[in-house]
Amino acid sequence: MNLQLTGHHLEVTPALREYVETKLSKISNHFDHVIDVKVTMRVEKLAQKVEATLHVPGNDMHAESSDENMYSAIDILTDKLDRQVLKHKEKSGNHRKVNGAVKHQTIN
């Protein structure tokens, strides 16, 4: 997974970079085929805003969040992305079960 972090009106510190990497590793645990992630962090007056675009085969997912604290905004963002990835994973799975279907099971 390639990670690209940018900051507008904000310097991306090593602590912020490490925090984002650990939070996004949860997403790669659920879905292996993440190509790259682009995360933009910005400060607008009192709001800390984070937005991310996640590229997976066949789909691009976008999420954004804002909060007073940058770390909690990152937490909210990763939760949103995690839900989107799980939904994409469920949709892309093969729903046709031939031998595991109820009508093909024997009754004892």
C-alpha positions in Angstrom: 0.0 0.0 0.0 1.5 3.3 -1.1 0.7 6.2 1.3 0.9 9.9 0.2 0.5 12.4 3.0 0.1 16.2 2.3 -0.6 19.1 4.6 -2.2 22.4 3.8 -1.3 25.1 6.3 0.1 22.3 8.4 3.5 20.6 8.7 3.2 16.8 8.7 5.2 15.7 11.7 6.7 12.2 12.0 4.2 11.5 14.9 1.2 12.4 12.6 2.7 10.3 9.8 3.1 7.3 12.1 -0.4 7.7 13.6 -2.0 7.7 10.1 0.1 4.7 9.0 -1.0 2.6 12.1 -4.7 3.6 11.6 -4.6 2.7 7.9 -3.0 -0.6 8.6 -6.4 -1.7 10.0 -7.9 -1.2 6.6 -5.2 -3.3 4.9 -5.9 -6.0 7.4 -9.5 -6.2 6.2 -8.7 -5.9 2.5 -5.4 -6.9 0.9 -5.8 -5.3 -2.5 -5.4 -1.6 -1.5 -3.3 0.0 -4.2 -2.6 3.5 -2.7 -4.0 6.0 -0.3 -3.8 9.8 -0.6 -4.4 11.7 2.6 -4.7 15.5 2.9 -4.7 17.2 6.2 -5.5 20.9 6.6 -6.3 23.5 9.2 -9.1 25.9 8.6 -9.6 28.4 11.5 -10.6 26.1 14.4 -11.4 23.0 12.4 -8.9 20.3 11.7 -9.9 18.6 8.4 -8.7 15.3 7.0 -9.7 13.8 3.7 -8.5 10.6 2.0 -8.9 8.8 -1.3 -8.4 5.1 -1.3 -7.7 3.2 -4.6 -8.7 -0.4 -4.8 -9.2 -2.5 -7.9 -12.5 -1.5 -9.5 -13.3 1.4 -7.2 -12.1 4.6 -5.7 -13.3 5.5 -2.2 -13.3 9.0 -0.7 -14.0 10.1 2.8 -13.5 13.3 4.8 -13.9 14.3 8.4 -13.3 17.3 10.6 -12.9 17.8 14.3 -11.3 20.2 16.8 -8.4 17.7 17.3 -6.4 16.2 14.3 -6.0 12.8 15.9 -9.7 12.4 16.5 -10.4 13.6 12.9 -8.0 10.8 11.7 -9.9 8.3 13.8 -13.2 9.3 12.3 -11.8 9.1 8.8 -10.4 5.6 9.2 -13.7 4.4 10.6 -15.5 5.8 7.6 -12.9 4.2 5.2 -13.1 0.9 7.0 -16.9 0.7 6.6 -16.6 1.5 2.9 -13.9 -1.1 2.4 -15.9 -3.8 4.1 -19.0 -2.9 2.1 -16.9 -3.1 -1.1 -15.4 -6.4 -0.1 -18.9 -7.9 0.6 -20.2 -6.7 -2.8 -17.2 -7.9 -4.8 -17.3 -11.4 -3.2 -18.8 -14.4 -5.1 -22.4 -14.9 -4.0 -23.0 -18.1 -5.9 -22.5 -21.0 -3.7 -23.2 -24.3 -5.4 -22.4 -27.0 -2.9 -22.9 -24.9 0.2 -26.4 -23.8 -0.6 -29.3 -24.9 1.5 -31.1 -26.7 -1.4 -28.1 -29.0 -2.0 -27.7 -30.1 1.6 -28.9 -33.6 2.6 -31.4 -33.9 5.4 -30.5 -36.5 8.0 
